[in-house]
Amino acid sequence: MNALSRLVAPRFHYGWIVAAVVFCVLLATAGTRATPSVLMLPLEHAFGWSRATISLAISVNLALYGLTGPFAAAAMQRFGVRPTVVTALLVLASGVALSSLMTRPWQFVVTWGLMVGSATGVAALTLSATVVSRWFTHRRGLVMGILTASTATGQLVFLPMLAAVVEHAGWRAVIAIVAGVVLVVTPLFWFLLRERPSDLGLRPYGEASDAPIVTHAPTGNPLVTAFSALFSAARTRDFWLLSGSFFICGASTNGYVGTHLIAMCADYGIDEVRGAGLLAAMGIFDLFGTTFSGWLSDRFNSRYLLFWYYGLRGLSLIYLPFAFGFEFFGLPLFALFYGLDWIATVPPTVRLANDVYGKSAAPIVFGWVVAGHQLGAAFAALGAGYLRASLGSYTVASVISGSLCLCASLMVLQINRRRTGTPELASA
């Protein structure tokens, strides 16, 4: 047991240190992923690129963010969490820094689409699921909710500041700040994270004192492991229900609101700083909403939680085009209502994945479910951009996104309804 673990052991479990370190990394990567929404208008003005062109790079980013997840989870099992995530953080910082030199749209696609998208896919929800499954037996839902809320906190911390920097110092200054933050958290992650509780002679938080200390680490090719989990899960109905509902989740959050809300505000005469402030306010509400959702998922049926989350989100998105016509009951009400719900879907979705597929396979299967989430985000980011370019407003995109959420609220009620035991995949 190292010096830090000996220092904190009398006070609390080292798993909470691990969770705090992962939270900081997710905070930085969440801020990085949110940055394109601040860059959209400056790049449009600086290079004359259309929103559809910029949305293409963002959609590539969102798609790779999701598709990287299952392979990242498998690589964490095979090579370890620390080397996998640190490599991704270095690629992330490099991609962001190189984008300061871009002058052509394809360069934006390569840096922010390919490099940033794939790197953030490693330090994302699959990282949270892997760490939570290894370090916590009790309070899993709560910890997953806190880690998921880092996405909202990243917006809260970064977006208003970055919007102000764009306004006063230009978009290249934003690039320098984001790359610098990523480089700061990289050594923090390397020195403080431990792979498993057994590395410190501990059991997961909440594990029975007479339970054996697990030291086994899976071996094998990460590509084979990831695809094996996919092929096994794809034979189950629940996988398609989880992936389909999470596809809609991504389309209605990262893809639509996260990418286009600031630009949508500009259509109604609201400047970038105020638009970013609106996203930040939603981040504050989501910080509480998602953490509370994790607490609820430890206590209530996750299917019913998801039913309400998707249903209420759908109603708020259908209301969004009309919110600009009101004052108190307009955007502030939308920010409160939508913000509390933004990514509250993640903890109960992780809980369902664990219930259906078991502790061992769930992180990789959830990685594939996240891939569906980000494909939905890419679909919405690109689709909303083209609808705005074609129709001159985002109204149709808002109604489509809200209607899809209402469909998802019905889909989730069918997940894990007929299972009485753990499927074979759990032992894979």
N, C-alpha and C positions, 0 to 999 in steps of 0.2 A: 504494500500500500504506500503510495507516494506521500510527500510531505503535505500537499494540499488536502488530500483525502483524510490524512490523520487529523488535520486542523479542523475540518468541517464535520468529521464523523460524530463527535459528541453532540453536535447541534442538529444536524439534519443529514439526510441521505445524499450521497454524491450525485444521484440521479437528477436532483434539482439543479446542481451545477451544470450538468450536461444539458439539461433543458434550457437553462439560461444562455449557454454558449450557442446552442442551435438557434435560439430565438434571435440573437444578435446577427447571426449569419443570414437567417431568413429575412430579417429586417432590411439588411443591406441589399439582398437580391430582390426583395419586393420593391424597394425604392428604385432599383435599376430597371425592373420590368415595367414600372409605371412611368418611367421617364419619356418614352415615345409619345405619350399623350401631351406632354409639355412641348415636345419638339415638333409636333405636327404643323402648327401654324408658322413657327420660325423657318422651318425647312421649305414650306410652301412659298414664303416670301423671299427667302434667300436664293433659292434655285429655280423657282417657278414650277416645282413639281406639284401635280394634282394630289388631292386627298386620296384618290383611288391608287395612285402610284405609291404613296407613302403607306397606305393601308396594306399593300401587297407585302412590303417588308415586315410590317407588324404581324401580318397573318402567318408568315413563315416563322417568325419568332415564336408566336403562340403555339403553332403546330409542333415545332421541335421541342418546345418547353414540355409538352405533354408526351411526345413520342420517346424522349430520352428517359423518362421516368422509370419504366420497367427494367431497362438495361442498367440504369444507375442503381436500382435496388439490388439487382443481381450482382453487380460489380461490388457493391458494399458488402454483400455476403462473402464474396470470393476474395477480394483484395483488402477489405477494410473500409470503414467509413472515412477515416482521416485522409488517406492518400487519394481516395476517389473524389472527395469534396474539395480538397485543397487544389488538386489539378484543375477541377472545374472553375474554382475561383480565379486561378491564374489566367485561364482562357477567357473568363469573363472580363477581367480587368484589361486584358490585351485587346479584346474586341471593342470595348468601349473606347479605349484610348485611340485605337487606329481610326475610329469613325471621325475623329477631329480632322482627318486629312481628306475626307471624301468630297467628291465633286460630281459624282454620277449616281443615278439611282441604284445601279447594280452594286455599287460599293456599300450603300446603305443596307441592301439585302444581305450581303456577305457578312458585314460587321454586326449589325443589330438583328438581322434575321438568323443567319447560320450560327455565328459564334456566340452571341449573347443568348439566343434562344436555346441552343443545346446546353450551354453552361448553366443557365438558370434552371433548366430541367433537372439537373443533378441536385442542386441545393433548393429543393422545393418540397412538396407535400410528401413525396416518397421518403425523403430524409426524415421528416417528422414521424411518419408511420414506422420506419425502421427503428428509430431511437426510442419511441414510445413502447413498441413491442418488446424491445430488449431490456429497458430500464424500469418499466412500471408494470406491476400486476394490478394494483389498485390505482384509482384516479386517472385511468387512461383517457377517459373522455375529457376530463378537465384539462389535462396536460395537452392533449391534441387540440382542444379549443384554444388554449393560450398560444400554442405554436402557430396555429392557423391564423390567429388574430394578428400575427406579425405582419401579414400582408396589409392589413388595414393600417397598422401602426407605421409601416413603411411609407404609405401615402401621407399619413398625418405628419410625419417628420420631414419628408423630402419635397412633396409636390408644391406647397406654397413657397418654400424657399427657392426651389428650382425655377418656378415661374417668375419670381422676383429677379433672380439672376439673369434669366433670359431677357427680361425687360430692360435691365440696366447694363448687362455686360455681354449679352449675346449667347448663342447656343453652344459655342465651343467652351465657354466657361463652365457650363453645365456638365459637359463631357469630362472635364478635368476633375470636378468635384465627385462625380459618381465613381470614376475609376479610382480616385484616392480613397474613398470610403471602402471599396471592395478590398483594396490592398491592406487597409488597416485591420479588417476583421480576419484576414487569412492567417496570420501568426497566432492570433487569439484562439482560433479554432484548433490549430495544430497542437498547441501546448496544453490546452485545458481539456479537450475531449478525450475520453477513453472509450474503447470499442464496446466493451461489455462489463457488467458488474463484476464478473469473475476475474477480470484483470486486476481488481482491487480487493479480491477475496470477499466480495459482497454478493447478496442475492438481489433480484429486482425489488424495487420499493413495493412493500405490501406482501411480498412472498412469505410463506410460512417459514418459521425458523428451522423446521426439520426438513425442508425441501432441499434436494441436492443442488449444489452449485453447478450450473450448466456452463461448460467450457467448449462445447462442440461448435465449430465453425464450418459451414458447408463448403465443400470444394467442388470444382468442376468449372466448365466453361460458362461464363456469364451469359453469353448469347444463347447457348443451349438451355440454360436454366430459365431465362426469360421467356423464350418461345415455348418451352415445355409447359410452363405455368399458363401461358396464353391458350395453348391448344387444349389443355385440361379444363380450364375455366370456360372456354368458348362452348363446351358441350353442355353447359348448364344454363338454364333459363335466367337465373338470377344475375349472371354476368351481363347479359344483354340489357336487363332492366337497370342495373347499376350504371352501366356505360351509357345507355341511352338517356337516362335522367341526368347524368353528369355532363353529357354533351350539351344538353339544354342549359345546365348550370353555367358552363363556360361561355356559351353563346350570350347569355343574359347578363354576365358580369364582366370578366376580363375583356371579352370580345367586343361587346357593345358599349356599355356604360364606361368601363375603364379606359377604352380607347377613344371614344367619340364624344364624351360628355363635355369636355372643354371646348372642342370645336363646335358642338351644338349650342353651347352658351354664347359663343361668338356670333352665331346666326341671329341671336336675339339681342345683340348689343352688349353682352356681358364680357368684360375683358378677361384675359388669361389668368391673371392673378386671382380674380374673384371666382372664376371657374375652378381653378385649382383649389381655392379655399373651400368650395362646395364639396369637392372630392375628399378633401382633408376632414371636413366635418362628418362626412359619411364614414370616413375611417375611424373617427372617434366613436361613433355609434356602433360600428361593426366590432371594434375592440371589445366592447361590452357584450354585444349580441352574440358573437362567436364564442367567447369565453363562457357565457351563460348557457349557450347551446351545448358545449362540452359537458357542463355540469348536468344539464337535463338528460343528455344521452347516457349518463351513468345510472339514471333512475327511471327513465320512461322508454316506451317502445319507439325505436328510431324511425319506423315506417310512418307513424302518425306525426312525429316531429317534422319529417320531410314533407309530408302532405301539406302541413300548414306553411312551412317555409316557402315551398314553390308556389302555392296558391296565392299567398300574400305578395310575393315578389311579382307574380304575373299581373296582379291588379295594380301595383304601383307603377309598373312599366307602361301599362295602357294609359294610366293617368298622366305620365310624364309630359307628353306634348301639350297638355292643357295647363300644366303647372306654371308655365312661363306667363300665363295671363293673370295670375293672382299674386298677391304680395305675401301676407302671412301664411295663407293656406296654399301657397304655390311651392316653390323650390325648397323652402325650409321644411315643409311637411314631407315632401318627397325624400329629402336627405335623411330625415329622422326615420321614416318608415322603411325606405329601401336600405339605409345604412345598417340598421339593426339586423337585417336579413341577409346582407351581402354574401358572405361566405359561411353563414351559420350552417349550411348544408354539409360541410366537411366532416365534423365530428360524428354525426349519426351515420354518414356514409362509410367512414372508416370502421365504425362499430359493426355495421351490417356485414362489411367485408370480412372482419374477424369472425363474426358469428357463423358465416356461411363457409368460409374457406380455411379457418384455423389460423393459429398464431404464426406458424412457420411460413405458410404460403401467402398469407394475406398482404404483406407489404409489396410483393411482386405483382400479385393480382390487382391490388389497388393502384400500382403504377400503370397498369394497362387501363384501368378505369379513368385515371387522371389523363391518360392519352386521349381518351374520348372527350374529356372535359376541354382539353386544349384544342382539339380538332373543332369542337363547337365554337371555341373562342376565335379560332382562325376564320372559320366560316362566317361568323358574325362581323368580325373586324373588316373583312374584305367585302362582304355583302352589304353592310351598312354604308361603307364608303361608296360603293357603286350606286346604291339607292339614293344617297345624298347627291352624288354627281348627276344622276339622271333626273331626279324629281325636284331637286332644290331644297329639300327638307328631310328631316329624320322621322317624320310622323309615321310613315308606313313601317319603317324598321322597328319603331317602338311597339307598335301594335303586334307585329309578327313575333317579336321577342316575348312580349307579355303572354300572348296566346300559347306559345310553346311551353312556357312555365306552367300554365294551367293544365296542359296535357301531362307534363311531368308529375304534377301533384297526384294524378290518378295512377300513373305508372308505378310510383314507389310503393303504393299500397299492396302490390303483388309480390314484393321482394320477400324471400325467405318465409313464405306462408305455409308451405307444405313440408318443410324439413323438420325432422325429429331428432336428427343426429348430425355429426360432423361428416361431410362428404369425404371421399377418398383423397381429394386434392389436399386436404389438410395435412396428411401424412407424407405428401410428396417431398 
